[in-house]
Amino acid sequence: MGAYYFYQRTWHKENWVNKEVLVEDDCFVRKFLSSSHPIELNVDAYHVTPGYVMLDHSAPLYSSVDKKKLSLDYLIRGCTLLLVQLPITTTHLFKQKYHSFLHMLAGLPMDYMISPVVAPRLLTPAMVRFFGLRKAPFILVELHTEKDMKNVAWEWLAQAQSYTRIPIAPFIKVKGEDSQKLYDAWKKTVEHCDMITLKDPITEHPLTSNNLRRAGIYPYKGDLMPGGQADYNLHLHDGCTVIDDPTEIRYHGSVPDVTIMNGEVVQVNQEIMNDNMIGKHRKVSIPMHFA
């Protein structure tokens, strides 16, 4: 789409602001090159949200026979970076499993990262170092009860984080009050062991601004910041804000009318514009750098 700019109501840092956005080629920029001939894009009919960064929480790609079709379902929902779960069920051959799965994901129509999911009793310092060096966004530990956190060498795992600073976060598999109790118990473990973790719980909704920063995904994805990929969603509005109270993130359940990924229109009214899109395996920058 070349170089263009717009000024509109935009979701930024968990709040609605009026924001000027400049795009050149496939990135947000602070200013245009002198040789550019930018045009003004009229988006008055829309509110703008960043391209969503989502974990494949409700529909994992790992077990899907048609990973491309499933990833397109996430794209239609406004996701422009998909964090794909990789279940690790043994302490052996996890490196080979990672590389094999990465090969299987080649050709996905959207950008992606791999997030390993491990039972606490199986997580080892070697895994923490390996996935940190591969610049995965975070490691998820699957929790069903507080007993899952017992007899785990959390101090050793925290020590293994010191080199790459990859967060270890809970993937809580219960709901309601039990979920909150388990999350509170997790926070106590983190504080006791001085472990690096995410700020907010992982859910089926897009990652929060806090989590994007802690994982090292921000500012390249998930926000409309100079230097980041030009990913954003357009939501038609009736003259009112998408949400009345910024603390209620109801837009998470709102399917965008238009999605732009890497500066190009990829979906309009839930119709994919290009069946031949190929995304990239993205890596985090520096975890905790902007936290």
Summary of the structure (lengths in Angstrom):
residues: 291
radius of gyration: 19.5
end to end distance: 32.2
largest distance: 61.9
contacts: 910
relative contact order: 0.18
helix: 25%
strand: 26%
